[in-house]
């Protein structure tokens, strides 16, 4: 992989990590656990919860195991990124979002013994989530799109994204 590609991935990683940690710091210092601030009635709230599990509170109260798994995923993803010879800007963006989200939630598990979640979409009663979760989700979706586009490119249908 070219050094500028690693730089691009970790630039996105750093930006997402900083935004994630600042928002969690604000929530943790300005709100009490389970406090809710309604932003748009019946649609969107800020609800401070601590998730000791993984997505959708799976494996609750397994912080040590989830911390180890999270750290292993980061190492594996880093090694895969370094191994890749030619990533598109789109792939760099998506991988940076995933890495930033993984680092954000890893820091929470280490520092707070659980992940600070606070975005609550009341309209669909979706589990409470955070900026790191958004980065991971959007990053994975963009990575899938990137793979599809690159596959089409390798078939000669379009130019590289």
Chimera marker file (.cmm) of the C-alpha trace (Angstrom):
<marker_set name="trace">
<marker id="1" x="0.000" y="0.000" z="0.000" r="1" g="1" b="0" radius="0.5"/>
<marker id="2" x="1.202" y="3.466" z="-0.758" r="1" g="1" b="0" radius="0.5"/>
<marker id="3" x="2.015" y="5.649" z="2.268" r="1" g="1" b="0" radius="0.5"/>
<marker id="4" x="-0.477" y="8.303" z="1.160" r="1" g="1" b="0" radius="0.5"/>
<marker id="5" x="-3.243" y="5.666" z="1.247" r="1" g="1" b="0" radius="0.5"/>
<marker id="6" x="-2.376" y="4.763" z="4.841" r="1" g="1" b="0" radius="0.5"/>
<marker id="7" x="-2.322" y="8.485" z="5.614" r="1" g="1" b="0" radius="0.5"/>
<marker id="8" x="-5.780" y="8.948" z="4.043" r="1" g="1" b="0" radius="0.5"/>
<marker id="9" x="-7.271" y="6.035" z="6.007" r="1" g="1" b="0" radius="0.5"/>
<marker id="10" x="-5.840" y="7.256" z="9.308" r="1" g="1" b="0" radius="0.5"/>
<marker id="11" x="-6.743" y="10.881" z="8.624" r="1" g="1" b="0" radius="0.5"/>
<marker id="12" x="-10.402" y="9.836" z="8.402" r="1" g="1" b="0" radius="0.5"/>
<marker id="13" x="-9.906" y="7.541" z="11.411" r="1" g="1" b="0" radius="0.5"/>
<marker id="14" x="-8.523" y="10.438" z="13.474" r="1" g="1" b="0" radius="0.5"/>
<marker id="15" x="-11.258" y="12.884" z="12.493" r="1" g="1" b="0" radius="0.5"/>
<marker id="16" x="-14.043" y="10.437" z="13.353" r="1" g="1" b="0" radius="0.5"/>
<marker id="17" x="-12.318" y="9.430" z="16.602" r="1" g="1" b="0" radius="0.5"/>
<marker id="18" x="-11.992" y="13.059" z="17.723" r="1" g="1" b="0" radius="0.5"/>
<marker id="19" x="-15.642" y="13.859" z="16.929" r="1" g="1" b="0" radius="0.5"/>
<marker id="20" x="-16.776" y="10.656" z="18.649" r="1" g="1" b="0" radius="0.5"/>
<marker id="21" x="-14.756" y="11.265" z="21.798" r="1" g="1" b="0" radius="0.5"/>
<marker id="22" x="-15.736" y="14.946" z="22.081" r="1" g="1" b="0" radius="0.5"/>
<marker id="23" x="-19.446" y="14.096" z="21.824" r="1" g="1" b="0" radius="0.5"/>
<marker id="24" x="-19.082" y="11.323" z="24.398" r="1" g="1" b="0" radius="0.5"/>
<marker id="25" x="-17.138" y="13.613" z="26.724" r="1" g="1" b="0" radius="0.5"/>
<marker id="26" x="-19.918" y="16.196" z="26.511" r="1" g="1" b="0" radius="0.5"/>
<marker id="27" x="-22.593" y="13.595" z="27.191" r="1" g="1" b="0" radius="0.5"/>
<marker id="28" x="-20.633" y="12.046" z="30.073" r="1" g="1" b="0" radius="0.5"/>
<marker id="29" x="-19.904" y="15.389" z="31.766" r="1" g="1" b="0" radius="0.5"/>
<marker id="30" x="-23.123" y="17.311" z="31.088" r="1" g="1" b="0" radius="0.5"/>
<marker id="31" x="-25.742" y="14.590" z="31.560" r="1" g="1" b="0" radius="0.5"/>
<marker id="32" x="-26.562" y="11.909" z="34.101" r="1" g="1" b="0" radius="0.5"/>
<marker id="33" x="-26.966" y="8.271" z="33.168" r="1" g="1" b="0" radius="0.5"/>
<marker id="34" x="-30.437" y="7.604" z="31.682" r="1" g="1" b="0" radius="0.5"/>
<marker id="35" x="-31.121" y="11.341" z="31.325" r="1" g="1" b="0" radius="0.5"/>
<marker id="36" x="-32.988" y="12.178" z="28.112" r="1" g="1" b="0" radius="0.5"/>
<marker id="37" x="-33.156" y="15.414" z="26.158" r="1" g="1" b="0" radius="0.5"/>
<marker id="38" x="-35.868" y="15.441" z="23.532" r="1" g="1" b="0" radius="0.5"/>
<marker id="39" x="-34.649" y="17.070" z="20.316" r="1" g="1" b="0" radius="0.5"/>
<marker id="40" x="-37.657" y="16.377" z="18.064" r="1" g="1" b="0" radius="0.5"/>
<marker id="41" x="-40.659" y="14.997" z="19.993" r="1" g="1" b="0" radius="0.5"/>
<marker id="42" x="-41.405" y="11.345" z="19.143" r="1" g="1" b="0" radius="0.5"/>
<marker id="43" x="-38.550" y="11.352" z="16.596" r="1" g="1" b="0" radius="0.5"/>
<marker id="44" x="-35.095" y="12.034" z="18.073" r="1" g="1" b="0" radius="0.5"/>
<marker id="45" x="-33.658" y="12.240" z="21.581" r="1" g="1" b="0" radius="0.5"/>
<marker id="46" x="-30.318" y="12.423" z="23.292" r="1" g="1" b="0" radius="0.5"/>
<marker id="47" x="-30.467" y="9.593" z="25.829" r="1" g="1" b="0" radius="0.5"/>
<marker id="48" x="-27.346" y="8.859" z="27.886" r="1" g="1" b="0" radius="0.5"/>
<marker id="49" x="-26.855" y="5.126" z="28.339" r="1" g="1" b="0" radius="0.5"/>
<marker id="50" x="-23.828" y="2.923" z="28.862" r="1" g="1" b="0" radius="0.5"/>
<marker id="51" x="-23.745" y="-0.266" z="26.803" r="1" g="1" b="0" radius="0.5"/>
<marker id="52" x="-21.631" y="-3.021" z="28.360" r="1" g="1" b="0" radius="0.5"/>
<marker id="53" x="-22.318" y="-5.265" z="25.375" r="1" g="1" b="0" radius="0.5"/>
<marker id="54" x="-21.807" y="-5.143" z="21.642" r="1" g="1" b="0" radius="0.5"/>
<marker id="55" x="-24.303" y="-4.002" z="19.000" r="1" g="1" b="0" radius="0.5"/>
<marker id="56" x="-27.903" y="-4.142" z="20.239" r="1" g="1" b="0" radius="0.5"/>
<marker id="57" x="-26.521" y="-4.931" z="23.732" r="1" g="1" b="0" radius="0.5"/>
<marker id="58" x="-25.494" y="-8.437" z="22.684" r="1" g="1" b="0" radius="0.5"/>
<marker id="59" x="-23.023" y="-10.060" z="25.111" r="1" g="1" b="0" radius="0.5"/>
<marker id="60" x="-23.789" y="-7.533" z="27.860" r="1" g="1" b="0" radius="0.5"/>
<marker id="61" x="-21.381" y="-7.406" z="30.801" r="1" g="1" b="0" radius="0.5"/>
<marker id="62" x="-18.569" y="-9.021" z="28.780" r="1" g="1" b="0" radius="0.5"/>
<marker id="63" x="-16.431" y="-5.885" z="28.582" r="1" g="1" b="0" radius="0.5"/>
<marker id="64" x="-13.057" y="-7.650" z="28.802" r="1" g="1" b="0" radius="0.5"/>
<marker id="65" x="-13.918" y="-10.139" z="26.050" r="1" g="1" b="0" radius="0.5"/>
<marker id="66" x="-15.399" y="-7.406" z="23.840" r="1" g="1" b="0" radius="0.5"/>
<marker id="67" x="-12.328" y="-5.201" z="24.433" r="1" g="1" b="0" radius="0.5"/>
<marker id="68" x="-10.034" y="-8.004" z="23.308" r="1" g="1" b="0" radius="0.5"/>
<marker id="69" x="-12.190" y="-8.770" z="20.251" r="1" g="1" b="0" radius="0.5"/>
<marker id="70" x="-12.378" y="-5.063" z="19.371" r="1" g="1" b="0" radius="0.5"/>
<marker id="71" x="-8.591" y="-4.690" z="19.623" r="1" g="1" b="0" radius="0.5"/>
<marker id="72" x="-8.039" y="-7.827" z="17.518" r="1" g="1" b="0" radius="0.5"/>
<marker id="73" x="-10.365" y="-6.497" z="14.796" r="1" g="1" b="0" radius="0.5"/>
<marker id="74" x="-8.399" y="-3.247" z="14.727" r="1" g="1" b="0" radius="0.5"/>
<marker id="75" x="-5.087" y="-5.104" z="14.358" r="1" g="1" b="0" radius="0.5"/>
<marker id="76" x="-6.461" y="-7.404" z="11.641" r="1" g="1" b="0" radius="0.5"/>
<marker id="77" x="-8.022" y="-4.505" z="9.724" r="1" g="1" b="0" radius="0.5"/>
<marker id="78" x="-4.784" y="-2.509" z="9.999" r="1" g="1" b="0" radius="0.5"/>
<marker id="79" x="-2.775" y="-5.439" z="8.608" r="1" g="1" b="0" radius="0.5"/>
<marker id="80" x="-5.249" y="-5.876" z="5.749" r="1" g="1" b="0" radius="0.5"/>
<marker id="81" x="-5.069" y="-2.151" z="4.944" r="1" g="1" b="0" radius="0.5"/>
<marker id="82" x="-1.247" y="-2.244" z="4.926" r="1" g="1" b="0" radius="0.5"/>
<marker id="83" x="-1.254" y="-5.317" z="2.700" r="1" g="1" b="0" radius="0.5"/>
<marker id="84" x="-3.570" y="-3.780" z="0.083" r="1" g="1" b="0" radius="0.5"/>
<marker id="85" x="-1.609" y="-2.331" z="-2.821" r="1" g="1" b="0" radius="0.5"/>
<marker id="86" x="-4.141" y="-0.028" z="-4.408" r="1" g="1" b="0" radius="0.5"/>
<marker id="87" x="-7.104" y="1.393" z="-2.527" r="1" g="1" b="0" radius="0.5"/>
<marker id="88" x="-9.458" y="3.901" z="-4.068" r="1" g="1" b="0" radius="0.5"/>
<marker id="89" x="-10.201" y="7.142" z="-2.204" r="1" g="1" b="0" radius="0.5"/>
<marker id="90" x="-13.681" y="5.742" z="-1.592" r="1" g="1" b="0" radius="0.5"/>
<marker id="91" x="-12.198" y="2.625" z="0.045" r="1" g="1" b="0" radius="0.5"/>
<marker id="92" x="-9.829" y="4.767" z="2.139" r="1" g="1" b="0" radius="0.5"/>
<marker id="93" x="-12.813" y="6.804" z="3.367" r="1" g="1" b="0" radius="0.5"/>
<marker id="94" x="-14.864" y="3.733" z="4.247" r="1" g="1" b="0" radius="0.5"/>
<marker id="95" x="-11.959" y="1.964" z="5.997" r="1" g="1" b="0" radius="0.5"/>
<marker id="96" x="-11.137" y="5.147" z="7.914" r="1" g="1" b="0" radius="0.5"/>
<marker id="97" x="-14.732" y="5.405" z="9.137" r="1" g="1" b="0" radius="0.5"/>
<marker id="98" x="-14.691" y="1.777" z="10.268" r="1" g="1" b="0" radius="0.5"/>
<marker id="99" x="-11.337" y="2.152" z="12.040" r="1" g="1" b="0" radius="0.5"/>
<marker id="100" x="-12.382" y="5.423" z="13.691" r="1" g="1" b="0" radius="0.5"/>
<marker id="101" x="-15.549" y="3.825" z="15.004" r="1" g="1" b="0" radius="0.5"/>
<marker id="102" x="-13.703" y="0.781" z="16.260" r="1" g="1" b="0" radius="0.5"/>
<marker id="103" x="-11.109" y="2.932" z="18.051" r="1" g="1" b="0" radius="0.5"/>
<marker id="104" x="-13.835" y="5.141" z="19.567" r="1" g="1" b="0" radius="0.5"/>
<marker id="105" x="-15.730" y="2.228" z="21.067" r="1" g="1" b="0" radius="0.5"/>
<marker id="106" x="-12.488" y="0.536" z="22.160" r="1" g="1" b="0" radius="0.5"/>
<marker id="107" x="-11.471" y="3.638" z="24.119" r="1" g="1" b="0" radius="0.5"/>
<marker id="108" x="-14.880" y="3.665" z="25.811" r="1" g="1" b="0" radius="0.5"/>
<marker id="109" x="-14.558" y="0.036" z="26.835" r="1" g="1" b="0" radius="0.5"/>
<marker id="110" x="-11.099" y="0.688" z="28.296" r="1" g="1" b="0" radius="0.5"/>
<marker id="111" x="-11.887" y="4.014" z="30.019" r="1" g="1" b="0" radius="0.5"/>
<marker id="112" x="-15.583" y="3.644" z="30.944" r="1" g="1" b="0" radius="0.5"/>
<marker id="113" x="-15.933" y="-0.175" z="31.033" r="1" g="1" b="0" radius="0.5"/>
<marker id="114" x="-18.735" y="0.154" z="28.502" r="1" g="1" b="0" radius="0.5"/>
<marker id="115" x="-19.639" y="2.191" z="25.436" r="1" g="1" b="0" radius="0.5"/>
<marker id="116" x="-21.311" y="5.582" z="25.864" r="1" g="1" b="0" radius="0.5"/>
<marker id="117" x="-24.387" y="5.711" z="23.626" r="1" g="1" b="0" radius="0.5"/>
<marker id="118" x="-26.669" y="8.704" z="23.291" r="1" g="1" b="0" radius="0.5"/>
<marker id="119" x="-28.457" y="9.004" z="19.927" r="1" g="1" b="0" radius="0.5"/>
<marker id="120" x="-31.981" y="7.614" z="20.172" r="1" g="1" b="0" radius="0.5"/>
<marker id="121" x="-34.247" y="7.433" z="17.143" r="1" g="1" b="0" radius="0.5"/>
<marker id="122" x="-37.577" y="7.275" z="18.953" r="1" g="1" b="0" radius="0.5"/>
<marker id="123" x="-39.545" y="7.233" z="15.700" r="1" g="1" b="0" radius="0.5"/>
<marker id="124" x="-38.425" y="3.656" z="15.016" r="1" g="1" b="0" radius="0.5"/>
<marker id="125" x="-37.445" y="2.746" z="18.600" r="1" g="1" b="0" radius="0.5"/>
<marker id="126" x="-33.951" y="1.919" z="17.360" r="1" g="1" b="0" radius="0.5"/>
<marker id="127" x="-31.336" y="0.962" z="19.974" r="1" g="1" b="0" radius="0.5"/>
<marker id="128" x="-29.364" y="3.937" z="21.300" r="1" g="1" b="0" radius="0.5"/>
<marker id="129" x="-26.080" y="4.448" z="19.417" r="1" g="1" b="0" radius="0.5"/>
<marker id="130" x="-23.176" y="6.904" z="19.043" r="1" g="1" b="0" radius="0.5"/>
<marker id="131" x="-20.929" y="8.565" z="16.450" r="1" g="1" b="0" radius="0.5"/>
<marker id="132" x="-18.509" y="5.606" z="16.426" r="1" g="1" b="0" radius="0.5"/>
<marker id="133" x="-21.374" y="3.243" z="15.622" r="1" g="1" b="0" radius="0.5"/>
<marker id="134" x="-22.431" y="5.538" z="12.796" r="1" g="1" b="0" radius="0.5"/>
<marker id="135" x="-18.877" y="5.510" z="11.440" r="1" g="1" b="0" radius="0.5"/>
<marker id="136" x="-18.725" y="1.717" z="11.481" r="1" g="1" b="0" radius="0.5"/>
<marker id="137" x="-22.146" y="1.320" z="9.865" r="1" g="1" b="0" radius="0.5"/>
<marker id="138" x="-21.625" y="3.961" z="7.182" r="1" g="1" b="0" radius="0.5"/>
<marker id="139" x="-18.078" y="2.703" z="6.588" r="1" g="1" b="0" radius="0.5"/>
<marker id="140" x="-19.254" y="-0.877" z="6.047" r="1" g="1" b="0" radius="0.5"/>
<marker id="141" x="-22.010" y="0.266" z="3.673" r="1" g="1" b="0" radius="0.5"/>
<marker id="142" x="-19.562" y="2.430" z="1.713" r="1" g="1" b="0" radius="0.5"/>
<marker id="143" x="-17.050" y="-0.416" z="1.612" r="1" g="1" b="0" radius="0.5"/>
<marker id="144" x="-19.678" y="-2.720" z="0.103" r="1" g="1" b="0" radius="0.5"/>
<marker id="145" x="-20.498" y="-0.053" z="-2.501" r="1" g="1" b="0" radius="0.5"/>
<marker id="146" x="-16.766" y="0.394" z="-3.153" r="1" g="1" b="0" radius="0.5"/>
<marker id="147" x="-16.292" y="-3.351" z="-3.712" r="1" g="1" b="0" radius="0.5"/>
<marker id="148" x="-19.238" y="-3.432" z="-6.099" r="1" g="1" b="0" radius="0.5"/>
<marker id="149" x="-17.923" y="-0.437" z="-8.045" r="1" g="1" b="0" radius="0.5"/>
<marker id="150" x="-14.381" y="-1.804" z="-8.148" r="1" g="1" b="0" radius="0.5"/>
<marker id="151" x="-15.692" y="-5.186" z="-9.313" r="1" g="1" b="0" radius="0.5"/>
<marker id="152" x="-17.544" y="-3.435" z="-12.119" r="1" g="1" b="0" radius="0.5"/>
<marker id="153" x="-14.367" y="-1.493" z="-12.935" r="1" g="1" b="0" radius="0.5"/>
<marker id="154" x="-12.303" y="-4.657" z="-13.123" r="1" g="1" b="0" radius="0.5"/>
<marker id="155" x="-14.819" y="-5.981" z="-15.654" r="1" g="1" b="0" radius="0.5"/>
<marker id="156" x="-14.107" y="-2.896" z="-17.776" r="1" g="1" b="0" radius="0.5"/>
<marker id="157" x="-17.541" y="-1.360" z="-17.336" r="1" g="1" b="0" radius="0.5"/>
<marker id="158" x="-16.469" y="1.846" z="-15.583" r="1" g="1" b="0" radius="0.5"/>
<marker id="159" x="-13.348" y="3.673" z="-14.475" r="1" g="1" b="0" radius="0.5"/>
<marker id="160" x="-11.987" y="3.388" z="-10.900" r="1" g="1" b="0" radius="0.5"/>
<marker id="161" x="-13.780" y="5.409" z="-8.220" r="1" g="1" b="0" radius="0.5"/>
<link id1="1" id2="2" r="1" g="1" b="0" radius="0.2"/>
<link id1="2" id2="3" r="1" g="1" b="0" radius="0.2"/>
<link id1="3" id2="4" r="1" g="1" b="0" radius="0.2"/>
<link id1="4" id2="5" r="1" g="1" b="0" radius="0.2"/>
<link id1="5" id2="6" r="1" g="1" b="0" radius="0.2"/>
<link id1="6" id2="7" r="1" g="1" b="0" radius="0.2"/>
<link id1="7" id2="8" r="1" g="1" b="0" radius="0.2"/>
<link id1="8" id2="9" r="1" g="1" b="0" radius="0.2"/>
<link id1="9" id2="10" r="1" g="1" b="0" radius="0.2"/>
<link id1="10" id2="11" r="1" g="1" b="0" radius="0.2"/>
<link id1="11" id2="12" r="1" g="1" b="0" radius="0.2"/>
<link id1="12" id2="13" r="1" g="1" b="0" radius="0.2"/>
<link id1="13" id2="14" r="1" g="1" b="0" radius="0.2"/>
<link id1="14" id2="15" r="1" g="1" b="0" radius="0.2"/>
<link id1="15" id2="16" r="1" g="1" b="0" radius="0.2"/>
<link id1="16" id2="17" r="1" g="1" b="0" radius="0.2"/>
<link id1="17" id2="18" r="1" g="1" b="0" radius="0.2"/>
<link id1="18" id2="19" r="1" g="1" b="0" radius="0.2"/>
<link id1="19" id2="20" r="1" g="1" b="0" radius="0.2"/>
<link id1="20" id2="21" r="1" g="1" b="0" radius="0.2"/>
<link id1="21" id2="22" r="1" g="1" b="0" radius="0.2"/>
<link id1="22" id2="23" r="1" g="1" b="0" radius="0.2"/>
<link id1="23" id2="24" r="1" g="1" b="0" radius="0.2"/>
<link id1="24" id2="25" r="1" g="1" b="0" radius="0.2"/>
<link id1="25" id2="26" r="1" g="1" b="0" radius="0.2"/>
<link id1="26" id2="27" r="1" g="1" b="0" radius="0.2"/>
<link id1="27" id2="28" r="1" g="1" b="0" radius="0.2"/>
<link id1="28" id2="29" r="1" g="1" b="0" radius="0.2"/>
<link id1="29" id2="30" r="1" g="1" b="0" radius="0.2"/>
<link id1="30" id2="31" r="1" g="1" b="0" radius="0.2"/>
<link id1="31" id2="32" r="1" g="1" b="0" radius="0.2"/>
<link id1="32" id2="33" r="1" g="1" b="0" radius="0.2"/>
<link id1="33" id2="34" r="1" g="1" b="0" radius="0.2"/>
<link id1="34" id2="35" r="1" g="1" b="0" radius="0.2"/>
<link id1="35" id2="36" r="1" g="1" b="0" radius="0.2"/>
<link id1="36" id2="37" r="1" g="1" b="0" radius="0.2"/>
<link id1="37" id2="38" r="1" g="1" b="0" radius="0.2"/>
<link id1="38" id2="39" r="1" g="1" b="0" radius="0.2"/>
<link id1="39" id2="40" r="1" g="1" b="0" radius="0.2"/>
<link id1="40" id2="41" r="1" g="1" b="0" radius="0.2"/>
<link id1="41" id2="42" r="1" g="1" b="0" radius="0.2"/>
<link id1="42" id2="43" r="1" g="1" b="0" radius="0.2"/>
<link id1="43" id2="44" r="1" g="1" b="0" radius="0.2"/>
<link id1="44" id2="45" r="1" g="1" b="0" radius="0.2"/>
<link id1="45" id2="46" r="1" g="1" b="0" radius="0.2"/>
<link id1="46" id2="47" r="1" g="1" b="0" radius="0.2"/>
<link id1="47" id2="48" r="1" g="1" b="0" radius="0.2"/>
<link id1="48" id2="49" r="1" g="1" b="0" radius="0.2"/>
<link id1="49" id2="50" r="1" g="1" b="0" radius="0.2"/>
<link id1="50" id2="51" r="1" g="1" b="0" radius="0.2"/>
<link id1="51" id2="52" r="1" g="1" b="0" radius="0.2"/>
<link id1="52" id2="53" r="1" g="1" b="0" radius="0.2"/>
<link id1="53" id2="54" r="1" g="1" b="0" radius="0.2"/>
<link id1="54" id2="55" r="1" g="1" b="0" radius="0.2"/>
<link id1="55" id2="56" r="1" g="1" b="0" radius="0.2"/>
<link id1="56" id2="57" r="1" g="1" b="0" radius="0.2"/>
<link id1="57" id2="58" r="1" g="1" b="0" radius="0.2"/>
<link id1="58" id2="59" r="1" g="1" b="0" radius="0.2"/>
<link id1="59" id2="60" r="1" g="1" b="0" radius="0.2"/>
<link id1="60" id2="61" r="1" g="1" b="0" radius="0.2"/>
<link id1="61" id2="62" r="1" g="1" b="0" radius="0.2"/>
<link id1="62" id2="63" r="1" g="1" b="0" radius="0.2"/>
<link id1="63" id2="64" r="1" g="1" b="0" radius="0.2"/>
<link id1="64" id2="65" r="1" g="1" b="0" radius="0.2"/>
<link id1="65" id2="66" r="1" g="1" b="0" radius="0.2"/>
<link id1="66" id2="67" r="1" g="1" b="0" radius="0.2"/>
<link id1="67" id2="68" r="1" g="1" b="0" radius="0.2"/>
<link id1="68" id2="69" r="1" g="1" b="0" radius="0.2"/>
<link id1="69" id2="70" r="1" g="1" b="0" radius="0.2"/>
<link id1="70" id2="71" r="1" g="1" b="0" radius="0.2"/>
<link id1="71" id2="72" r="1" g="1" b="0" radius="0.2"/>
<link id1="72" id2="73" r="1" g="1" b="0" radius="0.2"/>
<link id1="73" id2="74" r="1" g="1" b="0" radius="0.2"/>
<link id1="74" id2="75" r="1" g="1" b="0" radius="0.2"/>
<link id1="75" id2="76" r="1" g="1" b="0" radius="0.2"/>
<link id1="76" id2="77" r="1" g="1" b="0" radius="0.2"/>
<link id1="77" id2="78" r="1" g="1" b="0" radius="0.2"/>
<link id1="78" id2="79" r="1" g="1" b="0" radius="0.2"/>
<link id1="79" id2="80" r="1" g="1" b="0" radius="0.2"/>
<link id1="80" id2="81" r="1" g="1" b="0" radius="0.2"/>
<link id1="81" id2="82" r="1" g="1" b="0" radius="0.2"/>
<link id1="82" id2="83" r="1" g="1" b="0" radius="0.2"/>
<link id1="83" id2="84" r="1" g="1" b="0" radius="0.2"/>
<link id1="84" id2="85" r="1" g="1" b="0" radius="0.2"/>
<link id1="85" id2="86" r="1" g="1" b="0" radius="0.2"/>
<link id1="86" id2="87" r="1" g="1" b="0" radius="0.2"/>
<link id1="87" id2="88" r="1" g="1" b="0" radius="0.2"/>
<link id1="88" id2="89" r="1" g="1" b="0" radius="0.2"/>
<link id1="89" id2="90" r="1" g="1" b="0" radius="0.2"/>
<link id1="90" id2="91" r="1" g="1" b="0" radius="0.2"/>
<link id1="91" id2="92" r="1" g="1" b="0" radius="0.2"/>
<link id1="92" id2="93" r="1" g="1" b="0" radius="0.2"/>
<link id1="93" id2="94" r="1" g="1" b="0" radius="0.2"/>
<link id1="94" id2="95" r="1" g="1" b="0" radius="0.2"/>
<link id1="95" id2="96" r="1" g="1" b="0" radius="0.2"/>
<link id1="96" id2="97" r="1" g="1" b="0" radius="0.2"/>
<link id1="97" id2="98" r="1" g="1" b="0" radius="0.2"/>
<link id1="98" id2="99" r="1" g="1" b="0" radius="0.2"/>
<link id1="99" id2="100" r="1" g="1" b="0" radius="0.2"/>
<link id1="100" id2="101" r="1" g="1" b="0" radius="0.2"/>
<link id1="101" id2="102" r="1" g="1" b="0" radius="0.2"/>
<link id1="102" id2="103" r="1" g="1" b="0" radius="0.2"/>
<link id1="103" id2="104" r="1" g="1" b="0" radius="0.2"/>
<link id1="104" id2="105" r="1" g="1" b="0" radius="0.2"/>
<link id1="105" id2="106" r="1" g="1" b="0" radius="0.2"/>
<link id1="106" id2="107" r="1" g="1" b="0" radius="0.2"/>
<link id1="107" id2="108" r="1" g="1" b="0" radius="0.2"/>
<link id1="108" id2="109" r="1" g="1" b="0" radius="0.2"/>
<link id1="109" id2="110" r="1" g="1" b="0" radius="0.2"/>
<link id1="110" id2="111" r="1" g="1" b="0" radius="0.2"/>
<link id1="111" id2="112" r="1" g="1" b="0" radius="0.2"/>
<link id1="112" id2="113" r="1" g="1" b="0" radius="0.2"/>
<link id1="113" id2="114" r="1" g="1" b="0" radius="0.2"/>
<link id1="114" id2="115" r="1" g="1" b="0" radius="0.2"/>
<link id1="115" id2="116" r="1" g="1" b="0" radius="0.2"/>
<link id1="116" id2="117" r="1" g="1" b="0" radius="0.2"/>
<link id1="117" id2="118" r="1" g="1" b="0" radius="0.2"/>
<link id1="118" id2="119" r="1" g="1" b="0" radius="0.2"/>
<link id1="119" id2="120" r="1" g="1" b="0" radius="0.2"/>
<link id1="120" id2="121" r="1" g="1" b="0" radius="0.2"/>
<link id1="121" id2="122" r="1" g="1" b="0" radius="0.2"/>
<link id1="122" id2="123" r="1" g="1" b="0" radius="0.2"/>
<link id1="123" id2="124" r="1" g="1" b="0" radius="0.2"/>
<link id1="124" id2="125" r="1" g="1" b="0" radius="0.2"/>
<link id1="125" id2="126" r="1" g="1" b="0" radius="0.2"/>
<link id1="126" id2="127" r="1" g="1" b="0" radius="0.2"/>
<link id1="127" id2="128" r="1" g="1" b="0" radius="0.2"/>
<link id1="128" id2="129" r="1" g="1" b="0" radius="0.2"/>
<link id1="129" id2="130" r="1" g="1" b="0" radius="0.2"/>
<link id1="130" id2="131" r="1" g="1" b="0" radius="0.2"/>
<link id1="131" id2="132" r="1" g="1" b="0" radius="0.2"/>
<link id1="132" id2="133" r="1" g="1" b="0" radius="0.2"/>
<link id1="133" id2="134" r="1" g="1" b="0" radius="0.2"/>
<link id1="134" id2="135" r="1" g="1" b="0" radius="0.2"/>
<link id1="135" id2="136" r="1" g="1" b="0" radius="0.2"/>
<link id1="136" id2="137" r="1" g="1" b="0" radius="0.2"/>
<link id1="137" id2="138" r="1" g="1" b="0" radius="0.2"/>
<link id1="138" id2="139" r="1" g="1" b="0" radius="0.2"/>
<link id1="139" id2="140" r="1" g="1" b="0" radius="0.2"/>
<link id1="140" id2="141" r="1" g="1" b="0" radius="0.2"/>
<link id1="141" id2="142" r="1" g="1" b="0" radius="0.2"/>
<link id1="142" id2="143" r="1" g="1" b="0" radius="0.2"/>
<link id1="143" id2="144" r="1" g="1" b="0" radius="0.2"/>
<link id1="144" id2="145" r="1" g="1" b="0" radius="0.2"/>
<link id1="145" id2="146" r="1" g="1" b="0" radius="0.2"/>
<link id1="146" id2="147" r="1" g="1" b="0" radius="0.2"/>
<link id1="147" id2="148" r="1" g="1" b="0" radius="0.2"/>
<link id1="148" id2="149" r="1" g="1" b="0" radius="0.2"/>
<link id1="149" id2="150" r="1" g="1" b="0" radius="0.2"/>
<link id1="150" id2="151" r="1" g="1" b="0" radius="0.2"/>
<link id1="151" id2="152" r="1" g="1" b="0" radius="0.2"/>
<link id1="152" id2="153" r="1" g="1" b="0" radius="0.2"/>
<link id1="153" id2="154" r="1" g="1" b="0" radius="0.2"/>
<link id1="154" id2="155" r="1" g="1" b="0" radius="0.2"/>
<link id1="155" id2="156" r="1" g="1" b="0" radius="0.2"/>
<link id1="156" id2="157" r="1" g="1" b="0" radius="0.2"/>
<link id1="157" id2="158" r="1" g="1" b="0" radius="0.2"/>
<link id1="158" id2="159" r="1" g="1" b="0" radius="0.2"/>
<link id1="159" id2="160" r="1" g="1" b="0" radius="0.2"/>
<link id1="160" id2="161" r="1" g="1" b="0" radius="0.2"/>
</marker_set>
